[in-house]
Amino acid sequence: MQPTNAELLAFALGLPEAWEDHPWGESVAKVGKKVFVFFGVPEAGDDRRFTVKLRDSHDEASAMGWTADPGYGLGRGGWLTVNAPEDAPMDLLQSWILESYRAVAPKRLVTVLDVR
């Protein structure tokens, strides 16, 4: 089974104090008031497309042919848009969502992750 945005969103919302919001008509995952994953407006053929903030794996991820700078100056802040192919490993996509969460979540919540 190939990962879908619904599964990736469910993973993101399973992180401590994560919640879904819909600014600008987009689906996003937030922790507190900060977005850690942009899923965008649902469109046909965009089922594995999302934008995350990657500090540690940004260089490696951006070298893949299916990632891109999201524009609007977000790339300078470490954000990267992922347009994952059908065979993209779910664990890799989840690890990027987790990394993005860790980049914006309060330290007390990151500590909760480390205790799990």
N, C-alpha and C positions, 0 to 999 in steps of 0.2 A: 504494500500500500504506500502510495506517495504522500508526502506531507502536504497539507493544505493550510491556508491561512486560518481556517477555523481551528485546526489542531494546534497551530502555532500560537494563536490567540489564547486558547485554553491553557497552554503551557505557561504563557506570560502571566495570565490571570491567577495561576496557581502559586506565584511567587508572593512572599509576605507583603500584605497590604496593597497589592496591585489591584487596579480597577480599570474598567473600560470607560472611555469618554468618546464624544463625537464632535470635536471642534471642527468647524469648516466643513461639516458633513462627512468627515473622515472617521475611521475607526482607529483609535489609539489605545495603547496600554500606558497607564500612569502609575507612579508611586508617589504618594503625596500629590503635589501639584505639577510634578515634572513628568513629561512624556519620556518613555524609554523605548517604545516601538511605535512607529507609524505604519499602519496597515493600509492607509489610503481609502479611497472610495471604491467599494467593490465593483469590479468590472470583469467582463468575460475575458478569460485568458490570463488574468492577473492573480491566479490562485496561490502563488508562492512569491509574492512581491511584498517586501517590507523594508523599512529603513531603521537602522539601529546605530547606536553610538559605540564605536569600537576603539578602545585605547591600545590594548595589548596586541590584538590581531589585525589591526587596520591594514598594515602593509601587506600581509599575507592574503587577507580577504580581497583587497583591492586589486591584487594581481590576477584574480580569477576573471574569466571572460564574462561572467554573469553578474558582476557587481559594477556600480557606477557612482560617481559623485551625485548627490541628490540635487545639487544646485542651491540657489538662494544663499550661498555662502556657508551652508551647513557643513560642507566637506572640511573646511578649515577647523571646525570643532570636533572632527573625528567621525562625523556621521557618514554612513554609507548605505546606498540603496542596493538591496539584494533582489535579483530576479532569478530565483533558483530554478534550475531545470528539474524535470521530473525525477531524475535519478540522484538529486542532491540528498545527502544523508541527513536524516532528521536530527541526529545527535549533533551534527555540525551547526545546523540552523538554530537549534535550541541553545547551543553553547554561545552563539552570538547574541541571542536574546538575553541570556543570563549575564553576559559581559556588559551589555548595554544597561541592564538593570543595576548591576554593581557600580556602573559609572555615575548614575544619577541618584541612587537610593541613599537615604541617610545611613550613616555608619552603623547605627544600632540595628537596622534591618539587614545589612550585609553580615553583621555578626550572627544574626539568627540563621542565615544561610550556612555559615561556616560550622554551626553547631549541629545542623541536620545530619 
